[in-house]
Amino acid sequence: MNEKMAQKAVVVDGQEIVLNGEKNILEVAKKANIEIPTFCYHSDLSVYGACRMCLVEVEGRGLMPACSTPPEPGMVIKTTTSRVLQARRMMVEFYLANHERDCTVCERNLNCRLQAIAASLGIDEVRFGERKEKLPKDTSTFSLVRDPNRCILCGDCVRACKEIENIGVYDFTHRGSQTKVEPAFGKKLSEVECVYCGQCSIRCPTGALVVKSEVDNAWRAVLDSDLMVVAQIAPAVRVAIGEAFGLPPGEITTGKIVAALKKIGFDRVYDTAFSADLTVVEEAEEFFRRLQKGERLPQFTSCCPSWVIYAERNYPFYLENLSSARSPQQMFGSVIKNFICQVENVPREKLVSVSIMPCTAKKFEARRPEFIHDGIPDVDIVLTAQETIRMIKTANIDFRELEPLPFDVPLGAGSGAGVIFGVTGGVTEAVLRYAYERLTGQELQEVEFKGVRGMESVKEAEINFGERRVKVAIVHGLAMLQRLVQDMRRGERYYDFVEVMNCPGGCIGGGGMPLEYPDYQEVLRRRAEGLYNADRLSVVRKAQDNPSIKFLYEKWLQEANSEVAEHHLHTHYYSRRRISDEVIRIQEAKSAQKVDIAVCVGTSCYLKGSYDLLQELLELTKEYGVEDRVSVGATFCLEHCTEGPNIRINEEVFSGVSKDKLRQIFEEVVLSKLVAEAH
């Protein structure tokens, strides 16, 4: 290395590494093919530096965290000195002392970062005592299981929920040895603002947050000879399952997945890309009609169940703007239970519909009452990619050596447009391929809309459809969506069509996908490229050209948006009321002549500062000497979410309450009520 290059280099374990914009020592070490262990570092989250697993020894400076220490020319860094190894072992022992040690029955056994790091460090005993308190598991949702006994307080779930979703379901509570990570007031996930996306679980390094398994249900179904079990495979899954068997991210393993499912005992295996094509036709036709009438625009996509439930809770004013088209999962479920059962001459109750999805929220979606008829769900079982991998391993199948098999007919053929549903921007591109021909009456020659592709959190594009220009937006991550909606509500942005995906990168970053890698952004990029490659290799690249879709309309649905299609392929959305009479009392009045005040600490109000209002309110009661006459508590929704923070005084709700306004309300309303009560 010449002198000029050496001036820009650091030395890592004896290797000279030239700096090129690396943000921290972790990134430099990776260039030297050195993996430094860490629990709390994630390439797509803020640097936290709490776990201290990534300590390295820097000459002249001592032990330093590699995640939060920027590299400087001339640094001499050692990653495996005796001091470093001793510090790492000590940290892991501390984690294990506070962690449930029943690894053999843990959901994450052999796939746990804590377990793997402990093994790599050669830890064969823990010198500290075991935890004695056994906390209850939270199994209240269809999607996730939270086991606080396995939590190591790394805070990954806290940051994921705040930074990606801006929801903030989790936070640190209590202090010292009693510190926990949990939802507000120890609530269950089903009782807070969780959208069941699983972004917390995919980043959890232990078994504290895991996918709620339906594997046992799936085994019972495939082993029951009286049942016909039909599976559908989502587009994103085909470029990820191979990762668990040593194949690179993005490698298309569709045929091997089909073969594995057939070996397990599934009777039919279909492609969800088929029903994605069906969604394109129904949603694009709906979009075309809205454009003609100039109403209910922008049209929001409705394929992502986390986004749908978030809209139902927070944006009731936009619910009529959501496409009424069901998601591909639910469209396929309806086709299976209402069409395939006739083709196969199997009663609905004997036909088990299984979907294999990248998404944990799909489990919640399948249980929505709109998709259950006469007690029979359209989709009976939802398996994530993680669960499917487990079933393949349980069946002792050598995945890499499998001979690929094709999907079954007649619903096994999806177009390239259906395949790219799995990546952010894919739904928009698929709809544009249809809408262009529908609006212009001309055949689309160049089917790739490159302007809607890419991993940016928000993308915009304007497409010229003859005399009509259509403006679209693509957003992934609810945190970015919230900013976009604020701009739209203020009139600063206008769109005709908005695609919303909850997870980073779209479905390829779903919470049910193979567990996160250190460089997750690169994994997402390669998965996305895999789907675009599958599109390019498709004989049919537009949903409207799919012969299987034409067959279904001819045999059953008649035409797009027909009465039959509306009944079986569309749905409706509703505002999810969250008002609860439950108030968690923080200060209880002792006098019979009292005023009751409840501060909303639901997500929307919490993010706008309602917790500070709660503290200020307690101070005001002390300041005016009325603690014994004012009850103060926290509640979880007073509605008026967009106008928060909200408080309720007796039965009257006040919205948009700032600290200054709180004092005014307290003096003019609360004190006057107390005076009135006294007389």
GUSELO-465657 format. One record per residue (C-alpha): residue number from 1; x negated, y negated, z. Coordinates in pm, whole numbers, plus 50000, padded with zeros to 5 digits. Layout:
<pts>
num  x  y  z
NUM  X  Y  Z
...
</pts>
This chain:
<pts>
num  x  y  z
1  50000  50000  50000
2  49856  49663  49901
3  49812  49381  50151
4  50111  49182  50027
5  50346  49479  50068
6  50199  49561  50408
7  50298  49215  50531
8  50663  49310  50471
9  50642  49657  50623
10  50699  49829  50954
11  50551  50157  51072
12  50796  50430  51179
13  50640  50745  51323
14  50326  50677  51122
15  50505  50598  50795
16  50479  50251  50643
17  50825  50140  50533
18  50868  49825  50324
19  51155  49610  50447
20  51429  49525  50201
21  51711  49357  50389
22  51770  49630  50649
23  51973  49496  50940
24  51837  49719  51214
25  51579  49984  51297
26  51836  50259  51234
27  51853  50163  50868
28  51473  50148  50841
29  51438  50492  50999
30  51688  50633  50753
31  51460  50518  50467
32  51191  50730  50628
33  51436  51026  50640
34  51450  51006  51018
35  51793  51040  51178
36  51808  50868  51515
37  52097  51000  51731
38  52376  50760  51824
39  52732  50770  51953
40  52853  50415  51908
41  52695  50306  51577
42  52918  50306  51269
43  52825  50143  50942
44  53170  49987  50901
45  53214  49859  51259
46  53043  49588  51459
47  52719  49671  51639
48  52801  49762  51998
49  52479  49900  52147
50  52641  50059  52451
51  52559  50428  52425
52  52176  50380  52441
53  52121  50707  52256
54  51931  50534  51978
55  51650  50406  52200
56  51311  50392  52031
57  50974  50274  52157
58  50839  49959  51992
59  50469  49895  52047
60  50422  49603  52285
61  50795  49580  52368
62  50892  49912  52523
63  51223  50092  52478
64  51472  49914  52251
65  51809  50012  52095
66  51758  50087  51726
67  52113  49984  51631
68  52090  49625  51758
69  51719  49551  51707
70  51638  49386  51374
71  51313  49503  51212
72  51023  49261  51188
73  50712  49293  50969
74  50429  49455  51160
75  50648  49645  51405
76  50513  49984  51510
77  50805  50206  51603
78  50803  50554  51753
79  51126  50753  51769
80  51022  51063  51968
81  50781  50964  52245
82  50805  51124  52590
83  50972  50807  52725
84  51228  50810  52443
85  51311  51178  52484
86  51336  51144  52863
87  51572  50846  52830
88  51791  51027  52574
89  51811  51342  52784
90  51905  51138  53090
91  52181  50958  52896
92  52326  51283  52763
93  52325  51432  53113
94  52517  51128  53239
95  52773  51176  52959
96  52805  51547  53034
97  52853  51478  53404
98  53166  51279  53324
99  53282  51508  53043
100  53493  51823  53046
101  53253  52110  52974
102  53493  52376  52841
103  53338  52345  52495
104  53443  52691  52375
105  53812  52597  52381
106  53769  52240  52261
107  53916  52137  51926
108  53577  51991  51832
109  53368  52293  51928
110  53071  52324  51685
111  53178  51993  51532
112  53107  51763  51824
113  52838  51497  51824
114  52784  51519  52201
115  52742  51895  52178
116  52507  51867  51880
117  52284  51602  52041
118  52269  51795  52370
119  52159  52104  52176
120  51899  51912  51972
121  51748  51773  52293
122  51730  52120  52447
123  51949  52036  52746
124  52028  52363  52928
125  52139  52222  53261
126  52301  51906  53396
127  52152  51778  53719
128  52460  51580  53814
129  52795  51695  53945
130  53103  51769  53734
131  53409  51551  53717
132  53670  51658  53970
133  53969  51453  53860
134  54179  51619  53588
135  54377  51364  53387
136  54684  51465  53183
137  54659  51501  52805
138  54871  51275  52586
139  55052  51495  52332
140  55339  51254  52278
141  55288  51189  51905
142  55318  51419  51605
143  54977  51308  51479
144  54717  51281  51755
145  54621  51430  52091
146  54434  51216  52344
147  54240  51397  52617
148  54084  51144  52859
149  53884  51424  53027
150  53661  51443  52718
151  53610  51067  52679
152  53250  50941  52719
153  53345  50570  52714
154  53156  50497  52391
155  53428  50250  52284
156  53438  50369  51921
157  53817  50402  51926
158  53851  50055  52082
159  53651  49890  51803
160  53810  50094  51524
161  54162  49997  51629
162  54072  49629  51679
163  53842  49573  51383
164  54004  49786  51111
165  54368  49756  51216
166  54375  49449  51444
167  54625  49639  51657
168  54417  49706  51967
169  54596  50010  52106
170  54298  50098  52328
171  54078  49906  52567
172  53861  49958  52874
173  54059  49955  53199
174  53958  49958  53567
175  53598  49918  53682
176  53292  50111  53791
177  53336  50486  53823
178  53709  50444  53759
179  53659  50294  53412
180  53878  50447  53144
181  53961  50389  52780
182  54338  50398  52740
183  54640  50210  52605
184  54778  49922  52809
185  54911  50019  53152
186  54825  50384  53090
187  55105  50417  52836
188  55128  50712  52597
189  55042  50660  52229
190  55409  50708  52137
191  55500  50416  52363
192  55261  50156  52219
193  55187  50010  51876
194  54995  50311  51741
195  55055  50366  51367
196  54911  50721  51387
197  54642  50655  51124
198  54372  50853  51305
199  54093  50600  51247
200  54018  50635  51618
201  53994  51014  51604
202  53768  51026  51300
203  53516  50808  51487
204  53546  50978  51826
205  53221  51169  51889
206  53387  51422  52122
207  53727  51589  52156
208  53886  51294  52334
209  54091  51206  52024
210  54178  51482  51779
211  54433  51564  51513
212  54743  51735  51652
213  54709  52080  51501
214  54978  52265  51309
215  54742  52547  51213
216  54924  52806  51427
217  55255  52716  51259
218  55093  52755  50918
219  54949  53099  51005
220  55287  53217  51134
221  55449  53108  50808
222  55199  53269  50569
223  55198  53594  50769
224  55579  53621  50765
225  55675  53833  50464
226  56035  53704  50477
227  55923  53350  50396
228  55803  53191  50074
229  55529  52940  50157
230  55456  52661  49910
231  55163  52419  49944
232  55089  52084  49784
233  54734  51941  49777
234  54685  51562  49794
235  54444  51397  49547
236  54189  51277  49808
237  54151  51623  49963
238  53993  51772  49649
239  53681  51552  49680
240  53624  51609  50053
241  53695  51965  50170
242  53376  52091  50006
243  53174  51871  50244
244  53248  52116  50527
245  53087  52394  50324
246  52765  52217  50227
247  52885  52057  49904
248  52821  51685  49844
249  53094  51425  49904
250  53289  51355  49586
251  53244  51700  49433
252  53579  51814  49292
253  53673  52149  49448
254  54039  52172  49345
255  54015  52523  49199
256  53831  52657  49502
257  54091  52509  49739
258  54371  52675  49539
259  54183  53006  49547
260  54125  52979  49923
261  54492  52906  49992
262  54599  53203  49779
263  54361  53429  49976
264  54508  53298  50302
265  54857  53392  50182
266  55024  53089  50027
267  55270  53198  49757
268  55257  52885  49541
269  55006  52601  49532
270  55097  52276  49356
271  54926  51943  49296
272  55050  51634  49480
273  54914  51439  49181
274  55230  51565  49008
275  55458  51391  49259
276  55224  51089  49251
277  55316  51068  48881
278  55679  51093  48985
279  55625  50809  49232
280  55463  50601  48957
281  55764  50641  48727
282  56019  50562  48999
283  55822  50278  49158
284  55719  50119  48828
285  56074  50132  48697
286  56188  49966  49019
287  55916  49702  48973
288  56021  49643  48612
289  56382  49576  48718
290  56272  49340  48994
291  56056  49145  48749
292  56348  49112  48510
293  56574  48977  48783
294  56301  48782  48964
295  56411  48916  49301
296  56254  49091  49600
297  55904  49001  49489
298  55634  49076  49566
299  55704  49448  49561
300  55496  49624  49827
301  55390  49985  49784
302  55533  50235  50035
303  55304  50539  49997
304  55113  50477  50321
305  55319  50581  50628
306  55102  50379  50869
307  55170  50064  50668
308  55543  50143  50652
309  55582  50184  51028
310  55373  49870  51086
311  55602  49675  50852
312  55911  49810  51026
313  55778  49687  51359
314  55621  49358  51258
315  55751  49240  50920
316  56129  49301  50913
317  56154  49004  50676
318  55957  49204  50415
319  56138  49539  50442
320  56353  49472  50137
321  56031  49403  49945
322  55896  49751  50009
323  55944  49991  49721
324  56224  50231  49805
325  56036  50511  49629
326  55930  50782  49869
327  55565  50870  49908
328  55427  51151  49687
329  55431  51387  49987
330  55800  51330  50052
331  55894  51333  49684
332  55726  51671  49647
333  55900  51793  49963
334  56234  51696  49815
335  56151  51863  49482
336  56048  52183  49662
337  56358  52201  49882
338  56609  52090  49617
339  56465  52216  49287
340  56202  52483  49341
341  56432  52674  49576
342  56676  52700  49283
343  56405  52796  49033
344  56268  53061  49269
345  56617  53160  49392
346  56508  53124  49755
347  56736  52977  50029
348  56609  52646  50168
349  56565  52793  50514
350  56339  53067  50372
351  56115  52829  50179
352  55837  52669  50385
353  55693  52347  50244
354  55334  52274  50350
355  55145  51961  50253
356  54765  51934  50273
357  54684  51572  50333
358  54394  51339  50418
359  54619  51155  50661
360  54732  51208  51021
361  55024  50964  50982
362  55175  51200  50723
363  55267  51424  51017
364  55478  51141  51156
365  55624  51065  50813
366  55742  51424  50766
367  55940  51397  51093
368  56125  51081  50996
369  56502  51154  51019
370  56556  51027  50662
371  56360  51330  50538
372  56540  51594  50744
373  56868  51734  50609
374  57093  51975  50799
375  56808  52028  51041
376  56565  52132  50764
377  56272  51898  50687
378  56169  51840  50326
379  55811  51900  50447
380  55790  52160  50723
381  55418  52152  50802
382  55151  51889  50739
383  54791  52010  50749
384  54506  51761  50736
385  54186  51840  50549
386  54028  51919  50888
387  54296  52178  50967
388  54273  52331  50620
389  53897  52372  50662
390  53962  52550  50993
391  54206  52792  50829
392  53955  52871  50551
393  53687  52944  50811
394  53924  53153  51023
395  54001  53365  50715
396  53623  53428  50673
397  53633  53295  50317
398  53303  53213  50147
399  53424  52885  49998
400  53116  52815  49788
401  53138  53152  49611
402  53510  53138  49532
403  53619  53168  49169
404  53840  52865  49097
405  54210  52921  49031
406  54458  52684  48860
407  54764  52528  49020
408  55094  52707  48974
409  55350  52597  48716
410  55578  52416  48654
411  55466  52153  48905
412  55091  52203  48899
413  55002  51940  48641
414  54925  51584  48746
415  54787  51308  48529
416  54470  51113  48593
417  54693  50830  48714
418  54828  51056  48988
419  54480  51166  49093
420  54351  50812  49157
421  54631  50755  49411
422  54372  50874  49664
423  54152  50563  49640
424  54230  50199  49717
425  54363  50028  49404
426  54466  50361  49253
427  54840  50318  49305
428  54826  49974  49146
429  54626  50099  48849
430  54864  50392  48797
431  55167  50162  48808
432  55003  49917  48569
433  54944  50198  48317
434  55320  50256  48318
435  55435  49896  48355
436  55227  49769  48063
437  55402  49997  47814
438  55742  49936  47978
439  55704  49557  47963
440  55540  49521  47623
441  55682  49818  47436
442  55329  49888  47308
443  55105  50187  47371
444  54825  50120  47620
445  54494  50208  47460
446  54247  50116  47736
447  54392  50281  48047
448  54129  50175  48301
449  54202  49852  48490
450  53856  49787  48636
451  53969  49465  48805
452  54165  49655  49071
453  53878  49891  49157
454  53612  49855  49424
455  53575  49880  49801
456  53640  49516  49887
457  53899  49482  50165
458  54113  49250  49951
459  54117  49240  49571
460  54322  49026  49336
461  54388  49064  48964
462  54603  48898  48702
463  54713  49106  48403
464  54858  48970  48084
465  55159  49178  47979
466  55248  48999  47658
467  55450  48693  47757
468  55447  48786  48125
469  55144  48758  48352
470  55156  48984  48655
471  54952  48900  48964
472  54859  49186  49196
473  54678  49223  49528
474  54519  49532  49679
475  54438  49548  50049
476  54315  49825  50278
477  54295  49793  50656
478  54583  49636  50846
479  54355  49367  50989
480  54300  49226  50639
481  54668  49273  50555
482  54769  49052  50846
483  54556  48766  50711
484  54697  48817  50362
485  55055  48808  50489
486  54985  48490  50686
487  54862  48322  50366
488  55166  48448  50176
489  55406  48323  50441
490  55240  47981  50429
491  55280  47974  50052
492  54904  47977  49991
493  54914  48302  49791
494  55169  48451  49555
495  55181  48800  49404
496  55419  49014  49205
497  55285  49343  49338
498  55092  49427  49657
499  54932  49763  49733
500  54870  49832  50102
501  54664  50120  50240
502  54587  50152  50609
503  54257  50338  50590
504  53920  50212  50462
505  53888  50302  50095
506  54247  50428  50089
507  54335  50795  50144
508  53972  50902  50091
509  53906  50744  50433
510  54207  50905  50601
511  54198  51008  50966
512  54243  51374  50878
513  53943  51398  50646
514  53614  51573  50736
515  53458  51394  51029
516  53261  51076  50983
517  52904  51063  50863
518  52644  50806  50978
519  52664  50626  50641
520  53039  50642  50597
521  53052  50370  50332
522  52835  50580  50100
523  53057  50883  50159
524  53367  50680  50067
525  53198  50548  49755
526  53112  50899  49639
527  53460  51031  49713
528  53608  50744  49512
529  53375  50815  49221
530  53482  51179  49235
531  53847  51081  49188
532  53765  50843  48902
533  53565  51124  48738
534  53866  51354  48772
535  54078  51087  48603
536  53832  51053  48315
537  53832  51431  48263
538  54213  51451  48259
539  54378  51530  47927
540  54677  51320  48038
541  54594  50987  48205
542  54933  50815  48225
543  55220  50935  48444
544  55478  50881  48169
545  55287  51118  47939
546  55289  51407  48188
547  55496  51689  48025
548  55576  51835  48368
549  55737  51505  48469
550  55942  51501  48148
551  56046  51861  48221
552  56168  51768  48572
553  56376  51476  48444
554  56529  51690  48170
555  56615  51977  48402
556  56721  51785  48710
557  56668  51411  48757
558  56813  51283  48424
559  56618  50954  48412
560  56414  50719  48629
561  56618  50547  48902
562  56924  50754  48808
563  57180  50832  49077
564  57026  51179  49123
565  56676  51031  49145
566  56790  50763  49390
567  56939  51029  49617
568  56643  51266  49617
569  56340  51042  49558
570  56417  50712  49731
571  56473  50607  50091
572  56535  50301  50307
573  56353  50126  50589
574  56476  49960  50904
575  56351  49731  51176
576  56230  49942  51466
577  56366  49777  51779
578  56114  49789  52058
579  56308  49606  52328
580  56283  49792  52657
581  56432  49708  52992
582  56120  49844  53157
583  55912  49574  53321
584  55584  49655  53492
585  55590  49442  53805
586  55270  49258  53891
587  55419  49024  54152
588  55743  49109  54331
589  55956  48832  54487
590  56063  48894  54844
591  56345  48640  54855
592  56700  48721  54741
593  56703  48381  54569
594  56449  48445  54297
595  56358  48405  53931
596  56244  48700  53717
597  55979  48634  53452
598  55856  48895  53202
599  55567  48830  52964
600  55552  49035  52644
601  55218  49219  52615
602  55311  49407  52299
603  55044  49404  52031
604  55161  49097  51840
605  55193  48882  52152
606  54881  49029  52314
607  54670  48929  52014
608  54809  48577  52045
609  54702  48540  52407
610  54991  48669  52618
611  54755  48833  52868
612  54609  48489  52945
613  54964  48358  52990
614  55029  48632  53243
615  54725  48524  53446
616  54820  48157  53415
617  55171  48233  53533
618  55045  48397  53849
619  54824  48092  53914
620  55122  47859  53868
621  55329  48046  54127
622  55042  48005  54373
623  54989  47641  54281
624  55354  47558  54354
625  55376  47795  54651
626  55660  48004  54514
627  55497  48348  54495
628  55765  48496  54723
629  56046  48362  54499
630  55915  48443  54150
631  55884  48799  54021
632  55626  48832  53744
633  55590  49133  53518
634  55483  49263  53179
635  55710  49411  52916
636  55642  49552  52571
637  55872  49372  52335
638  56107  49076  52335
639  56127  49081  51952
640  56055  48747  51779
641  55710  48900  51716
642  55611  48651  51448
643  55694  48363  51685
644  55501  48489  51989
645  55371  48481  52250
646  55713  48536  52410
647  55829  48525  52772
648  56168  48592  52930
649  56294  48392  53226
650  56591  48576  53374
651  56779  48646  53047
652  56648  48356  52836
653  56362  48418  52589
654  56107  48148  52509
655  55886  48187  52199
656  55561  48029  52083
657  55444  47973  52439
658  55098  47819  52474
659  54923  47754  52806
660  55022  47388  52800
661  55378  47475  52707
662  55389  47737  52983
663  55328  47474  53251
664  55603  47257  53105
665  55847  47551  53094
666  55754  47650  53447
667  55815  47302  53583
668  56133  47230  53386
669  56295  47574  53387
670  56159  47795  53664
671  56137  47533  53937
672  56477  47390  53848
673  56630  47738  53871
674  56474  47787  54212
675  56619  47455  54329
676  56960  47556  54192
677  56939  47895  54366
678  56858  47723  54696
679  57175  47516  54676
</pts>
